[in-house]
């Protein structure tokens, strides 16, 4: 089972890293990368759950994906967020949720805080104002990576 999980998360790291670079440069999160990440995660984590009898983890992952997608959909519907961030939130919820609920909360919180502090810093340096758009995806992805790294460190202790 470990090699299946490793393969799924390697795909997640490669795909999300690519998305972070593209979003930072273009403020777009392309579906041609986003949708395969959903599929890769769903198939890989379902297979890992079947082999390792880890069905509760899969249920939590799917629920986390749906919850973050719904939450970010509300942010998009009522605010200035792009819909790519909504789709990204679902992917992040899937991969973080399979690890643990604290990983979901930590990843989301770290990503949001990083974006907020970056925006505040840019405004303090007079490089931006309240209307300046910044790519949110790279911050959410970085927060997720840090949450996964923290979980990894905590699990090896």
MDTraj code that builds the backbone (N, CA, C; nanometers):
import mdtraj as md
import numpy as np

residues = "UNK UNK UNK UNK UNK UNK UNK UNK UNK UNK UNK UNK UNK UNK UNK UNK UNK UNK UNK UNK UNK UNK UNK UNK UNK UNK UNK UNK UNK UNK UNK UNK UNK UNK UNK UNK UNK UNK UNK UNK UNK UNK UNK UNK UNK UNK UNK UNK UNK UNK UNK UNK UNK UNK UNK UNK UNK UNK UNK UNK UNK UNK UNK UNK UNK UNK UNK UNK UNK UNK UNK UNK UNK UNK UNK UNK UNK UNK UNK UNK UNK UNK UNK UNK UNK UNK UNK UNK UNK UNK UNK UNK UNK UNK UNK UNK UNK UNK UNK UNK UNK UNK UNK UNK UNK UNK UNK UNK UNK UNK UNK UNK UNK UNK UNK UNK UNK UNK UNK UNK UNK UNK UNK UNK UNK UNK UNK UNK UNK UNK UNK UNK UNK UNK UNK UNK UNK UNK UNK UNK UNK UNK UNK UNK UNK UNK UNK UNK UNK UNK UNK UNK UNK UNK UNK UNK UNK".split()
xyz = np.array([
    [0.0811, -0.1190, 0.0000],
    [0.0000, 0.0000, 0.0000],
    [0.0862, 0.1263, 0.0000],
    [0.1996, 0.1237, 0.0682],
    [0.2824, 0.2440, 0.0799],
    [0.3283, 0.2976, -0.0556],
    [0.3611, 0.2085, -0.1467],
    [0.4081, 0.2555, -0.2773],
    [0.2950, 0.3204, -0.3565],
    [0.1722, 0.2749, -0.3346],
    [0.0578, 0.3355, -0.4035],
    [0.0354, 0.4772, -0.3507],
    [0.0404, 0.4913, -0.2201],
    [0.0248, 0.6231, -0.1583],
    [0.1383, 0.7150, -0.2027],
    [0.2604, 0.6619, -0.2032],
    [0.3752, 0.7413, -0.2479],
    [0.3603, 0.7886, -0.3910],
    [0.3118, 0.7024, -0.4767],
    [0.2902, 0.7393, -0.6167],
    [0.1822, 0.8469, -0.6281],
    [0.0735, 0.8297, -0.5527],
    [-0.0349, 0.9287, -0.5569],
    [0.0150, 1.0659, -0.5111],
    [0.0926, 1.0677, -0.4025],
    [0.1408, 1.1961, -0.3516],
    [0.2535, 1.2542, -0.4371],
    [0.3296, 1.1706, -0.5035],
    [0.4291, 1.2219, -0.5993],
    [0.3574, 1.2928, -0.7136],
    [0.2487, 1.2329, -0.7605],
    [0.1687, 1.2979, -0.8645],
    [0.1087, 1.4285, -0.8160],
    [0.0633, 1.4282, -0.6915],
    [0.0083, 1.5506, -0.6332],
    [0.1151, 1.6600, -0.6254],
    [0.2337, 1.6243, -0.5779],
    [0.3403, 1.7247, -0.5661],
    [0.3797, 1.7800, -0.7024],
    [0.3922, 1.6919, -0.8023],
    [0.4294, 1.7372, -0.9372],
    [0.3194, 1.8251, -0.9960],
    [0.1957, 1.7794, -0.9876],
    [0.0852, 1.8550, -1.0453],
    [0.0601, 1.9865, -0.9744],
    [0.0599, 1.9837, -0.8422],
    [0.0340, 2.1074, -0.7678],
    [0.1510, 2.2052, -0.7810],
    [0.2727, 2.1532, -0.7887],
    [0.3873, 2.2422, -0.8120],
    [0.3773, 2.3124, -0.9459],
    [0.3353, 2.2381, -1.0478],
    [0.3147, 2.2969, -1.1801],
    [0.2048, 2.4029, -1.1748],
    [0.0964, 2.3712, -1.1059],
    [-0.0129, 2.4684, -1.0918],
    [0.0336, 2.5950, -1.0200],
    [0.1153, 2.5799, -0.9168],
    [0.1632, 2.6967, -0.8423],
    [0.2449, 2.7894, -0.9320],
    [0.3318, 2.7309, -1.0130],
    [0.4142, 2.8125, -1.1035],
    [0.3270, 2.8827, -1.2074],
    [0.2352, 2.8085, -1.2664],
    [0.1479, 2.8682, -1.3688],
    [0.0618, 2.9785, -1.3081],
    [0.0050, 2.9533, -1.1908],
    [-0.0810, 3.0534, -1.1276],
    [-0.0019, 3.1780, -1.0900],
    [0.1190, 3.1592, -1.0387],
    [0.2021, 3.2751, -1.0027],
    [0.2335, 3.3616, -1.1250],
    [0.2503, 3.2978, -1.2396],
    [0.2858, 3.3720, -1.3619],
    [0.1644, 3.4301, -1.4326],
    [0.0526, 3.3570, -1.4329],
    [-0.0603, 3.3954, -1.5187],
    [-0.1900, 3.4238, -1.4441],
    [-0.1945, 3.3925, -1.3147],
    [-0.3170, 3.4018, -1.2347],
    [-0.4268, 3.3127, -1.2928],
    [-0.3857, 3.1946, -1.3415],
    [-0.4795, 3.0955, -1.3945],
    [-0.4390, 2.9569, -1.3441],
    [-0.5381, 2.8744, -1.3203],
    [-0.5159, 2.7350, -1.2798],
    [-0.5829, 2.6473, -1.3858],
    [-0.5054, 2.5994, -1.4816],
    [-0.5655, 2.5313, -1.5974],
    [-0.6294, 2.3962, -1.5636],
    [-0.7457, 2.3744, -1.6250],
    [-0.8191, 2.2492, -1.6068],
    [-0.7418, 2.1289, -1.6578],
    [-0.6569, 2.1483, -1.7577],
    [-0.5830, 2.0344, -1.8142],
    [-0.4848, 1.9740, -1.7136],
    [-0.4558, 2.0459, -1.6070],
    [-0.3747, 1.9918, -1.4971],
    [-0.4634, 1.9607, -1.3769],
    [-0.5610, 2.0471, -1.3514],
    [-0.6465, 2.0316, -1.2337],
    [-0.7284, 1.9026, -1.2399],
    [-0.7953, 1.8765, -1.3507],
    [-0.8827, 1.7600, -1.3592],
    [-0.8070, 1.6277, -1.3502],
    [-0.6903, 1.6151, -1.4149],
    [-0.6142, 1.4913, -1.3932],
    [-0.5707, 1.4723, -1.2474],
    [-0.5458, 1.5810, -1.1758],
    [-0.5118, 1.5683, -1.0331],
    [-0.6281, 1.5099, -0.9542],
    [-0.7488, 1.5538, -0.9859],
    [-0.8669, 1.4942, -0.9220],
    [-0.8726, 1.3444, -0.9513],
    [-0.8577, 1.3096, -1.0783],
    [-0.8656, 1.1691, -1.1172],
    [-0.7537, 1.0864, -1.0575],
    [-0.6329, 1.1379, -1.0632],
    [-0.5167, 1.0676, -1.0090],
    [-0.5339, 1.0442, -0.8596],
    [-0.5812, 1.1474, -0.7886],
    [-0.6029, 1.1344, -0.6457],
    [-0.7144, 1.0369, -0.6139],
    [-0.8254, 1.0478, -0.6861],
    [-0.9393, 0.9592, -0.6592],
    [-0.9025, 0.8134, -0.6842],
    [-0.8373, 0.7863, -0.7968],
    [-0.8001, 0.6480, -0.8291],
    [-0.6910, 0.5978, -0.7345],
    [-0.5866, 0.6776, -0.7163],
    [-0.4742, 0.6352, -0.6325],
    [-0.5143, 0.6129, -0.4878],
    [-0.5900, 0.7055, -0.4320],
    [-0.6280, 0.6926, -0.2917],
    [-0.7358, 0.5859, -0.2717],
    [-0.8200, 0.5646, -0.3714],
    [-0.9172, 0.4547, -0.3631],
    [-0.8445, 0.3206, -0.3672],
    [-0.7476, 0.3088, -0.4567],
    [-0.6696, 0.1850, -0.4650],
    [-0.5930, 0.1607, -0.3345],
    [-0.5317, 0.2653, -0.2808],
    [-0.4596, 0.2518, -0.1534],
    [-0.5547, 0.2134, -0.0405],
    [-0.6738, 0.2708, -0.0420],
    [-0.7730, 0.2374, 0.0600],
    [-0.8174, 0.0925, 0.0484],
    [-0.8332, 0.0451, -0.0737],
    [-0.8759, -0.0937, -0.0950],
    [-0.7676, -0.1919, -0.0512],
    [-0.6445, -0.1642, -0.0913],
    [-0.5342, -0.2550, -0.0577],
    [-0.5075, -0.2560, 0.0931],
    [-0.5102, -0.1383, 0.1542],
    [-0.4779, -0.1280, 0.2965],
    [-0.5974, -0.1293, 0.3892],
    [-0.7154, -0.1499, 0.3339],
    [-0.8387, -0.1485, 0.4143],
    [-0.8501, -0.0183, 0.4942],
    [-0.8289, 0.0917, 0.4234],
    [-0.8299, 0.2252, 0.4845],
    [-0.9506, 0.3055, 0.4377],
    [-1.0669, 0.2437, 0.4320],
    [-1.1858, 0.3116, 0.3807],
    [-1.2233, 0.4364, 0.4589],
    [-1.2073, 0.4393, 0.5915],
    [-1.2400, 0.5643, 0.6630],
    [-1.1548, 0.6829, 0.6153],
    [-1.0308, 0.6567, 0.5806],
    [-0.9440, 0.7649, 0.5311],
    [-0.9963, 0.8187, 0.3984],
    [-1.0449, 0.7288, 0.3136],
    [-1.0986, 0.7723, 0.1847],
    [-1.2257, 0.8541, 0.2046],
    [-1.3103, 0.8119, 0.2963],
    [-1.4335, 0.8867, 0.3246],
    [-1.3990, 1.0270, 0.3749],
    [-1.3017, 1.0369, 0.4633],
    [-1.2591, 1.1675, 0.5150],
    [-1.2003, 1.2523, 0.4022],
    [-1.1222, 1.1906, 0.3147],
    [-1.0632, 1.2636, 0.2016],
    [-1.1717, 1.3187, 0.1097],
    [-1.2684, 1.2368, 0.0761],
    [-1.3767, 1.2811, -0.0125],
    [-1.4623, 1.3884, 0.0542],
    [-1.4894, 1.3715, 0.1827],
    [-1.5665, 1.4729, 0.2562],
    [-1.4887, 1.6043, 0.2657],
    [-1.3584, 1.5952, 0.2876],
    [-1.2741, 1.7161, 0.2948],
    [-1.2720, 1.7874, 0.1605],
    [-1.2610, 1.7104, 0.0523],
    [-1.2620, 1.7696, -0.0816],
    [-1.3941, 1.8422, -0.1065],
    [-1.5047, 1.7773, -0.0728],
    [-1.6360, 1.8381, -0.0939],
    [-1.6546, 1.9623, -0.0061],
    [-1.6110, 1.9529, 0.1186],
    [-1.6265, 2.0651, 0.2106],
    [-1.5445, 2.1868, 0.1659],
    [-1.4180, 2.1648, 0.1306],
    [-1.3357, 2.2780, 0.0861],
    [-1.3858, 2.3346, -0.0463],
    [-1.4289, 2.2468, -0.1363],
    [-1.4858, 2.2938, -0.2628],
    [-1.6070, 2.3830, -0.2348],
    [-1.6950, 2.3360, -0.1470],
    [-1.8141, 2.4143, -0.1145],
    [-1.7816, 2.5458, -0.0462],
    [-1.6888, 2.5427, 0.0464],
    [-1.6480, 2.6645, 0.1164],
    [-1.5885, 2.7663, 0.0198],
    [-1.5008, 2.7202, -0.0667],
    [-1.4386, 2.8119, -0.1615],
    [-1.5361, 2.8556, -0.2697],
    [-1.6341, 2.7708, -0.2994],
    [-1.7389, 2.8133, -0.3917],
    [-1.8120, 2.9333, -0.3328],
    [-1.8398, 2.9310, -0.2021],
    [-1.9037, 3.0453, -0.1373],
    [-1.8153, 3.1692, -0.1449],
    [-1.6849, 3.1506, -0.1205],
    [-1.5911, 3.2635, -0.1340],
    [-1.5956, 3.3201, -0.2755],
    [-1.5988, 3.2317, -0.3738],
    [-1.6036, 3.2750, -0.5134],
    [-1.7356, 3.3455, -0.5438],
    [-1.8455, 3.2888, -0.4973],
    [-1.9774, 3.3421, -0.5270],
    [-1.9973, 3.4813, -0.4679],
    [-1.9453, 3.5021, -0.3478],
    [-1.9667, 3.6293, -0.2796],
    [-1.8458, 3.7223, -0.2820],
    [-1.7365, 3.6818, -0.3442],
    [-1.6173, 3.7651, -0.3388],
    [-1.5375, 3.7626, -0.4670],
    [-1.4191, 3.8170, -0.4621],
    [-1.3374, 3.8346, -0.5819],
    [-1.2413, 3.7177, -0.6113],
    [-1.2744, 3.5970, -0.5667],
    [-1.1867, 3.4829, -0.5884],
    [-1.2156, 3.4203, -0.7251],
    [-1.1108, 3.3671, -0.7895],
    [-1.1298, 3.2987, -0.9164],
    [-1.1804, 3.1566, -0.8964],
    [-1.2475, 3.1018, -0.9982],
    [-1.3037, 2.9678, -0.9843],
    [-1.1962, 2.8594, -0.9857],
    [-1.0794, 2.8896, -1.0387],
    [-0.9689, 2.7942, -1.0324],
    [-0.9311, 2.7624, -0.8885],
    [-0.9396, 2.8616, -0.8020],
    [-0.9102, 2.8404, -0.6596],
    [-1.0136, 2.7480, -0.5952],
    [-1.1367, 2.7540, -0.6434],
    [-1.2420, 2.6653, -0.5930],
    [-1.2060, 2.5206, -0.6268],
    [-1.1699, 2.4975, -0.7532],
    [-1.1328, 2.3622, -0.7962],
    [-1.0067, 2.3147, -0.7242],
    [-0.9119, 2.4047, -0.7052],
    [-0.7891, 2.3697, -0.6340],
    [-0.8189, 2.3300, -0.4905],
    [-0.9099, 2.3992, -0.4247],
    [-0.9446, 2.3669, -0.2863],
    [-0.9949, 2.2235, -0.2748],
    [-1.0718, 2.1786, -0.3738],
    [-1.1186, 2.0403, -0.3720],
    [-1.0048, 1.9406, -0.3824],
    [-0.9090, 1.9683, -0.4699],
    [-0.7923, 1.8803, -0.4838],
    [-0.7129, 1.8762, -0.3541],
    [-0.6904, 1.9926, -0.2956],
    [-0.6139, 1.9987, -0.1712],
    [-0.6876, 1.9261, -0.0589],
    [-0.8187, 1.9418, -0.0535],
    [-0.8979, 1.8713, 0.0470],
    [-0.8869, 1.7207, 0.0318],
    [-0.8840, 1.6728, -0.0916],
    [-0.8728, 1.5295, -0.1169],
    [-0.7409, 1.4748, -0.0631],
    [-0.6313, 1.5366, -0.1021],
    [-0.4997, 1.4850, -0.0624],
    [-0.4688, 1.5101, 0.0852],
    [-0.5068, 1.6244, 0.1370],
    [-0.4830, 1.6504, 0.2792],
    [-0.5770, 1.5680, 0.3669],
    [-0.6998, 1.5509, 0.3228],
    [-0.7976, 1.4759, 0.4001],
    [-0.7612, 1.3301, 0.4165],
    [-0.6949, 1.2724, 0.3163],
    [-0.6552, 1.1321, 0.3286],
    [-0.5504, 1.1165, 0.4382],
    [-0.4713, 1.2205, 0.4603],
    [-0.3688, 1.2163, 0.5657],
    [-0.4344, 1.2337, 0.7026],
    [-0.5103, 1.3426, 0.7205],
    [-0.5800, 1.3658, 0.8482],
    [-0.6604, 1.4955, 0.8403],
    [-0.7571, 1.5074, 0.9281],
    [-0.8322, 1.6329, 0.9373],
    [-0.7440, 1.7487, 0.9856],
    [-0.6551, 1.7260, 1.0840],
    [-0.5657, 1.8364, 1.1210],
    [-0.4793, 1.8847, 1.0032],
    [-0.4422, 1.7956, 0.9131],
    [-0.3643, 1.8376, 0.7957],
    [-0.4474, 1.9295, 0.7067],
    [-0.5758, 1.9001, 0.6931],
    [-0.6645, 1.9866, 0.6134],
    [-0.6692, 2.1254, 0.6750],
    [-0.6941, 2.1320, 0.8042],
    [-0.7040, 2.2616, 0.8720],
    [-0.5716, 2.3358, 0.8705],
    [-0.4628, 2.2638, 0.8947],
    [-0.3306, 2.3275, 0.8956],
    [-0.2952, 2.3811, 0.7575],
    [-0.3161, 2.3005, 0.6544],
    [-0.2848, 2.3436, 0.5180],
    [-0.3646, 2.4661, 0.4773],
    [-0.4932, 2.4640, 0.5073],
    [-0.5794, 2.5765, 0.4731],
    [-0.5379, 2.7019, 0.5495],
    [-0.5158, 2.6875, 0.6791],
    [-0.4777, 2.8017, 0.7616],
    [-0.3432, 2.8606, 0.7184],
    [-0.2441, 2.7751, 0.6960],
    [-0.1123, 2.8246, 0.6552],
    [-0.1179, 2.8952, 0.5205],
    [-0.1932, 2.8398, 0.4268],
    [-0.2064, 2.9031, 0.2956],
    [-0.2733, 3.0388, 0.3041],
    [-0.3802, 3.0461, 0.3819],
    [-0.4518, 3.1734, 0.3964],
    [-0.3662, 3.2777, 0.4682],
    [-0.2958, 3.2338, 0.5728],
    [-0.2094, 3.3278, 0.6454],
    [-0.0948, 3.3778, 0.5576],
    [-0.0354, 3.2876, 0.4799],
    [0.0743, 3.3285, 0.3910],
    [0.0260, 3.4318, 0.2893],
    [-0.0916, 3.4090, 0.2331],
    [-0.1463, 3.5048, 0.1365],
    [-0.1779, 3.6382, 0.2041],
    [-0.2360, 3.6317, 0.3230],
    [-0.2711, 3.7551, 0.3942],
    [-0.1471, 3.8362, 0.4293],
    [-0.0459, 3.7693, 0.4848],
    [0.0755, 3.8420, 0.5225],
    [0.1500, 3.8958, 0.4009],
    [0.1461, 3.8226, 0.2910],
    [0.2089, 3.8719, 0.1684],
    [0.1360, 3.9966, 0.1190],
    [0.0037, 3.9917, 0.1190],
    [-0.0738, 4.1093, 0.0769],
    [-0.0486, 4.2292, 0.1658],
    [-0.0463, 4.2068, 0.2961],
    [-0.0202, 4.3155, 0.3908],
    [0.1202, 4.3713, 0.3685],
    [0.2172, 4.2822, 0.3492],
    [0.3541, 4.3265, 0.3237],
    [0.3660, 4.4071, 0.1948],
    [0.2952, 4.3622, 0.0918],
    [0.2981, 4.4368, -0.0347],
    [0.2357, 4.5749, -0.0199],
    [0.1275, 4.5820, 0.0592],
    [0.0647, 4.7137, 0.0815],
    [0.1550, 4.8031, 0.1657],
    [0.2209, 4.7450, 0.2655],
    [0.3112, 4.8241, 0.3495],
    [0.4285, 4.8781, 0.2680],
    [0.4733, 4.7985, 0.1704],
    [0.5836, 4.8418, 0.0840],
    [0.5346, 4.9272, -0.0330],
    [0.4061, 4.9544, -0.0364],
    [0.3427, 5.0333, -0.1418],
    [0.3592, 4.9694, -0.2807],
    [0.3637, 4.8384, -0.2828],
    [0.3693, 4.7632, -0.4087],
    [0.2299, 4.7188, -0.4524],
    [0.1313, 4.7390, -0.3634],
    [-0.0050, 4.6967, -0.3924],
    [-0.1022, 4.7812, -0.3126],
    [-0.2287, 4.7777, -0.3560],
    [-0.3352, 4.8385, -0.2779],
    [-0.4458, 4.7346, -0.2597],
    [-0.5578, 4.7755, -0.2021],
    [-0.6652, 4.6796, -0.1735],
    [-0.7230, 4.6156, -0.2978],
    [-0.7070, 4.6757, -0.4113],
    [-0.7642, 4.6242, -0.5361],
    [-0.6665, 4.5357, -0.6138],
    [-0.5424, 4.5277, -0.5697],
    [-0.4416, 4.4480, -0.6398],
    [-0.4747, 4.3000, -0.6284],
    [-0.4738, 4.2319, -0.7425],
    [-0.4991, 4.0883, -0.7431],
    [-0.3683, 4.0131, -0.7259],
    [-0.3712, 3.9131, -0.6389],
    [-0.2561, 3.8241, -0.6262],
    [-0.3050, 3.6816, -0.6522],
    [-0.2154, 3.6012, -0.7011],
    [-0.2492, 3.4607, -0.7247],
    [-0.2583, 3.3908, -0.5895],
    [-0.3722, 3.3306, -0.5617],
    [-0.3977, 3.2676, -0.4329],
    [-0.3504, 3.1225, -0.4310],
    [-0.3521, 3.0584, -0.5470],
    [-0.3168, 2.9175, -0.5566],
    [-0.1805, 2.8820, -0.4998],
    [-0.0748, 2.9550, -0.5349],
    [0.0572, 2.9193, -0.4811],
    [0.0622, 2.9204, -0.3277],
    [-0.0114, 3.0096, -0.2654],
    [-0.0133, 3.0140, -0.1189],
    [-0.0872, 2.8933, -0.0617],
    [-0.2005, 2.8580, -0.1225],
    [-0.2750, 2.7409, -0.0766],
    [-0.1931, 2.6134, -0.0950],
    [-0.1237, 2.6049, -0.2067],
    [-0.0405, 2.4872, -0.2344],
    [0.0765, 2.4805, -0.1366],
    [0.1429, 2.5931, -0.1145],
    [0.2558, 2.5950, -0.0203],
    [0.2089, 2.5577, 0.1207],
    [0.0947, 2.6109, 0.1622],
    [0.0410, 2.5758, 0.2930],
    [0.0121, 2.4268, 0.3036],
    [-0.0384, 2.3688, 0.1956],
    [-0.0666, 2.2249, 0.1933],
    [0.0611, 2.1434, 0.2006],
    [0.1625, 2.1852, 0.1271],
    [0.2905, 2.1135, 0.1317],
    [0.3503, 2.1174, 0.2716],
    [0.3442, 2.2341, 0.3357],
    [0.3980, 2.2456, 0.4717],
    [0.3183, 2.1563, 0.5670],
    [0.1865, 2.1542, 0.5518],
    [0.1035, 2.0688, 0.6373],
    [0.1398, 1.9216, 0.6174],
    [0.1624, 1.8809, 0.4931],
    [0.2024, 1.7422, 0.4671],
    [0.3394, 1.7125, 0.5280],
    [0.4307, 1.8079, 0.5171],
    [0.5641, 1.7879, 0.5753],
    [0.5545, 1.7786, 0.7280],
    [0.4739, 1.8630, 0.7887],
    [0.4564, 1.8581, 0.9343],
    [0.3956, 1.7253, 0.9776],
    [0.2966, 1.6770, 0.9041],
    [0.2366, 1.5463, 0.9350],
    [0.3406, 1.4356, 0.9239],
    [0.4239, 1.4452, 0.8223],
    [0.5273, 1.3447, 0.8020],
    [0.6247, 1.3424, 0.9188],
    [0.6651, 1.4596, 0.9638],
    [0.7579, 1.4695, 1.0767],
    [0.6916, 1.4172, 1.2037],
    [0.5672, 1.4543, 1.2252],
    [0.4972, 1.4101, 1.3460],
    [0.4719, 1.2594, 1.3456],
    [0.4493, 1.2018, 1.2292],
    [0.4232, 1.0575, 1.2210],
    [0.5497, 0.9751, 1.2398],
    [0.6662, 1.0324, 1.2109],
    [0.7908, 0.9565, 1.2247],
    [0.8481, 0.9644, 1.3662],
    [0.7883, 1.0422, 1.4506],
    [0.8377, 1.0534, 1.5894],
    [0.7847, 0.9436, 1.6741],
])
top = md.Topology()
chain = top.add_chain()
for i, resn in enumerate(residues, 1):
    res = top.add_residue(resn, chain, resSeq=i)
    for name in ("N", "CA", "C"):
        top.add_atom(name, md.element.get_by_symbol(name[0]), res)
traj = md.Trajectory(xyz[None], top)
